[in-house]
Amino acid sequence: MTKRFSSPRLVVSARLTTLAQTAFGAAIALNLWVNPSLAGDPFRNREPHQIGDQTEAAFKAIFQQGNYPAGERYLQQALSKEPNEPLAYAMMASLAYGNKDWAKLDTYSQKTLETGQKLIPSDPLRGNLYTAVGHFLEGAVVITREGTVNGVPQAFSRLRQVYEYLDKAEAISANDPELNLIKGYMDLLLAVNLPFASPDQAIAGLEQNAAPGYLVDRGIALAYRDLKRYSQALEYVNRALKTTSDNPEIYYLKAQILKELGQKQKSQQLFQEAIANFDKALTKKSQLPGDLVKQIERERKNAVSLKNP
């Protein structure tokens, strides 16, 4: 674990705000769970772990269909019917983060950590994994509550605990798809935002062992977008669309990539394609959080201005 943090703390501190904004929000909030292939377990074709029907329905609604109101309704049921499932609390924390509800973020981050720890005796793989996720979410609480200057040392300590528990889960089953999906997203976000990590190595790790494949493709598309490798990002977002063509967030991601590629290539056609994909995302704006809709609309206007200077 120590190899991940061999560089001086100042290197980490300089970029931790960006990391927190991206990782604590995107990795947990938007991109970790979707498209179950087996009842109660969206990750494993063999030796499934029981997660819970309501929790499963929630992440299908949010991350397969991009339907947040339906997902939140399922999560409310999950909290009463499946109170020992840490994934439900992690998803509630992620929704709170997206809504800037810091009190709920604090509450559900703590519940994720508590239920993860309680799960360790009966399911050590997922127990350690969601203990890591709980620490990850609590890092977001520290940053939002304390600010960058005061929060960075505490968040850095949380990040160490994240990888301590991920390492414990990895020792149990290094090739587990759920573990590799969550760990892969975290590694990608660190690699994109911190100078001493290797994004290509993180991408390879995600692609080799994580599942489901749609989330692998989506995560890699996000990474290539942030690395400004737009042609590769477009390849992977198109792969994601093949299996989740009803999710408006995937069209939004494709629109972002096309807009950046259009600027790079000075292509009016790519700008037009970007606008068309922003429009596809907005056809289902009633399913999306209000702040996200506003962000899509702003980026669409920007794409129009670039097309018609």
C-alpha positions in Angstrom: 0.0 0.0 0.0 2.8 2.5 0.8 3.9 2.6 -2.8 0.8 4.5 -3.7 1.8 7.4 -1.4 5.6 7.5 -1.9 5.6 11.1 -3.1 5.6 14.0 -0.6 2.3 15.1 1.0 2.6 18.5 -0.7 2.2 16.8 -4.1 -1.0 15.2 -2.9 -2.2 18.4 -1.2 -1.8 20.5 -4.3 -4.4 18.5 -6.2 -6.5 17.0 -3.5 -9.3 19.5 -4.0 -9.7 18.4 -7.6 -9.5 14.8 -6.6 -12.1 15.3 -3.9 -14.5 17.0 -6.3 -14.0 14.4 -9.0 -13.4 11.2 -7.1 -15.7 11.5 -4.1 -18.5 12.7 -6.4 -18.1 10.8 -9.6 -16.6 7.5 -8.6 -19.1 6.8 -5.9 -22.0 8.9 -7.1 -22.3 8.1 -10.7 -20.3 5.2 -11.9 -20.1 2.2 -9.7 -23.2 0.1 -10.1 -25.4 -0.9 -12.9 -27.0 -3.7 -15.1 -27.4 -6.7 -12.8 -26.8 -10.0 -14.5 -27.8 -12.1 -11.5 -30.5 -11.5 -8.9 -29.1 -9.7 -6.0 -25.6 -9.4 -7.4 -24.8 -7.1 -10.4 -21.1 -8.0 -10.5 -20.6 -11.8 -10.3 -21.6 -14.6 -12.6 -20.3 -17.1 -10.1 -20.5 -17.3 -6.4 -22.9 -14.4 -6.0 -23.2 -12.3 -2.9 -26.7 -11.4 -1.7 -27.1 -7.6 -1.9 -30.9 -7.1 -1.7 -33.7 -6.7 -4.2 -34.5 -3.0 -3.4 -30.9 -2.0 -3.5 -30.5 -3.9 -6.8 -33.6 -2.1 -8.2 -32.2 1.3 -7.1 -28.9 1.0 -8.9 -30.6 -0.4 -12.0 -32.9 2.6 -12.0 -30.1 5.1 -11.5 -27.2 3.7 -13.3 -28.7 1.6 -16.1 -31.7 3.8 -16.9 -30.4 7.2 -15.5 -33.7 7.5 -13.5 -32.8 9.2 -10.2 -36.3 9.7 -8.8 -37.2 6.0 -9.2 -33.8 5.1 -7.8 -34.3 7.2 -4.7 -37.7 5.6 -4.1 -36.1 2.2 -4.2 -33.4 3.3 -1.9 -35.9 4.5 0.7 -37.4 1.0 0.7 -33.9 -0.5 0.9 -33.1 1.4 4.0 -36.0 -0.2 5.8 -36.0 -3.7 4.3 -32.2 -4.2 3.8 -30.7 -2.2 6.6 -27.5 -4.2 6.7 -26.5 -3.5 3.0 -23.7 -0.9 2.9 -24.2 -0.3 -0.8 -27.6 1.2 -0.2 -26.1 3.7 2.3 -23.2 4.5 -0.1 -25.7 5.3 -2.9 -27.7 7.5 -0.6 -24.5 9.3 0.4 -23.7 9.8 -3.3 -27.1 11.3 -4.0 -26.6 13.6 -1.0 -23.3 14.7 -2.5 -24.9 15.4 -5.8 -27.6 17.5 -4.1 -25.0 19.3 -1.9 -26.8 18.1 1.2 -23.8 17.9 3.5 -25.8 16.8 6.5 -27.1 13.7 4.7 -23.7 13.1 3.2 -22.3 12.9 6.7 -25.0 10.6 8.0 -24.9 8.1 5.1 -21.2 8.1 4.9 -21.1 7.1 8.6 -23.7 4.4 7.9 -21.7 3.1 5.0 -18.7 2.7 7.2 -20.6 1.2 10.1 -22.4 -1.4 8.0 -19.2 -2.2 6.1 -17.5 -2.9 9.3 -20.4 -5.0 10.6 -20.4 -7.1 7.4 -16.7 -8.1 7.7 -17.3 -11.2 9.9 -20.0 -12.7 7.6 -18.7 -11.4 4.2 -15.1 -10.2 4.7 -14.6 -9.4 1.0 -17.5 -7.0 0.7 -17.2 -5.9 4.4 -13.6 -4.6 3.8 -14.6 -3.2 0.4 -17.4 -1.0 1.8 -15.4 -0.1 4.9 -13.0 1.4 2.3 -15.9 3.1 0.5 -17.1 4.5 3.9 -13.7 6.1 4.5 -13.7 7.4 1.0 -17.0 9.1 1.5 -16.0 10.4 4.9 -13.1 12.1 3.1 -15.6 14.0 1.1 -17.3 15.1 4.3 -14.0 16.4 5.7 -13.2 18.4 2.6 -16.7 20.0 2.4 -16.8 20.7 6.2 -13.3 21.8 6.8 -12.3 23.3 3.5 -9.1 22.6 1.6 -6.5 24.0 4.0 -7.8 22.3 7.1 -9.3 19.3 5.5 -6.4 18.0 3.3 -4.4 16.4 6.1 -7.5 14.5 7.4 -8.6 13.6 3.9 -5.1 12.3 3.2 -5.4 10.1 6.3 -8.8 8.8 5.1 -7.3 8.0 1.7 -4.7 5.8 3.4 -7.4 4.0 5.2 -9.3 3.5 2.0 -6.4 1.6 0.5 -5.6 -0.3 3.7 -9.1 -1.9 3.5 -9.0 -2.3 -0.2 -5.7 -4.2 0.3 -7.5 -6.5 2.8 -10.3 -7.2 0.4 -7.7 -7.8 -2.4 -6.0 -10.4 -0.2 -9.2 -12.3 0.0 -10.0 -12.3 -3.7 -7.7 -10.3 -6.0 -9.8 -10.9 -9.1 -13.2 -10.1 -7.7 -15.1 -8.0 -10.2 -16.9 -5.7 -7.7 -13.6 -5.0 -5.9 -11.8 -4.3 -9.1 -14.6 -2.1 -10.4 -14.5 0.2 -7.3 -10.8 0.1 -6.9 -10.3 0.6 -10.6 -12.4 3.8 -10.5 -10.4 5.1 -7.5 -7.1 4.3 -9.1 -8.1 6.0 -12.4 -9.2 9.1 -10.6 -5.9 9.2 -8.6 -4.0 8.6 -11.8 -5.7 11.4 -13.7 -5.3 13.9 -10.9 -2.0 13.1 -9.3 1.3 13.2 -11.1 3.0 10.1 -9.7 0.3 7.5 -10.7 0.1 5.7 -14.1 -3.3 6.1 -15.9 -2.4 3.4 -18.4 -1.7 0.9 -15.6 -5.0 1.9 -13.9 -6.9 1.5 -17.1 -5.4 -2.0 -17.7 -6.3 -3.1 -14.2 -9.9 -1.9 -14.6 -10.3 -3.6 -18.0 -8.8 -6.9 -17.0 -10.8 -7.9 -13.9 -13.7 -5.5 -13.3 -17.4 -6.0 -14.2 -19.9 -5.3 -15.5 -18.4 -4.4 -18.9 -20.5 -1.3 -19.4 -19.1 0.3 -16.3 -15.6 -0.6 -17.4 -16.2 1.1 -20.7 -17.7 4.2 -19.1 -14.9 4.5 -16.5 -12.3 4.3 -19.2 -14.1 6.8 -21.3 -14.2 9.2 -18.4 -10.5 8.7 -17.8 -9.5 9.3 -21.4 -11.7 12.4 -21.5 -9.9 13.8 -18.5 -6.6 12.9 -20.0 -7.6 14.8 -23.2 -7.3 11.6 -25.2 -10.6 12.2 -26.9 -10.5 9.7 -29.8 -10.0 6.9 -27.3 -12.7 8.3 -25.0 -15.1 8.3 -27.9 -14.3 4.7 -28.7 -15.2 3.6 -25.1 -18.3 5.8 -24.7 -19.6 4.3 -27.9 -19.0 0.8 -26.4 -20.9 1.8 -23.3 -23.8 3.1 -25.4 -24.3 -0.3 -27.0 -25.4 -1.8 -23.7 -27.0 1.2 -21.9 -28.6 3.2 -24.7 -31.4 4.4 -22.5 -29.2 6.2 -20.0 -29.1 10.0 -20.7 -25.8 10.4 -18.8 -24.0 8.4 -21.4 -25.2 10.7 -24.1 -24.1 13.6 -22.0 -20.6 12.1 -21.7 -20.5 11.5 -25.4 -21.5 15.1 -26.0 -18.7 16.4 -23.8 -16.1 14.2 -25.7 -17.4 15.3 -29.1 -17.3 19.0 -28.1 -13.7 18.7 -27.0 -12.7 16.7 -30.0 -14.5 19.3 -32.2 -12.4 22.1 -30.6 -9.2 20.1 -31.1 -10.0 19.3 -34.8 -11.8 22.6 -35.5 -14.7 20.5 -36.9 -18.2 22.0 -37.3 -19.5 18.5 -37.8 -18.3 17.3 -34.5 -19.8 20.3 -32.8 -23.1 19.5 -34.4 -22.9 15.9 -33.2 -22.1 17.1 -29.7 -25.2 19.3 -29.7 -27.3 16.4 -30.9 -26.0 14.3 -28.0 -26.7 17.0 -25.5 -30.2 17.1 -26.8 -30.6 13.4 -26.4 -29.6 13.7 -22.8 -32.0 16.5 -22.2 -35.0 14.5 -23.6 -34.9 12.7 -20.3 -34.1 15.7 -18.1 -37.1 14.8 -15.8 -35.1 11.8 -14.7 -31.9 13.7 -13.8 -31.0 15.9 -10.8 -31.8 19.5 -11.4 -28.2 20.7 -11.0 -27.0 18.2 -13.6 -29.7 19.3 -16.0 -28.5 22.9 -15.6 -24.9 21.9 -16.2 -25.9 20.0 -19.4 -27.8 23.0 -20.7 -24.8 25.3 -20.0 -22.5 23.0 -21.9 -24.9 22.7 -24.8 -25.0 26.5 -25.1 -21.2 26.6 -25.1 -21.1 24.0 -27.9 -23.6 26.1 -29.9 -21.4 29.2 -29.4 -18.4 27.3 -30.6 -20.2 26.1 -33.7 -21.5 29.6 -34.5 -18.8 32.0 -33.4 
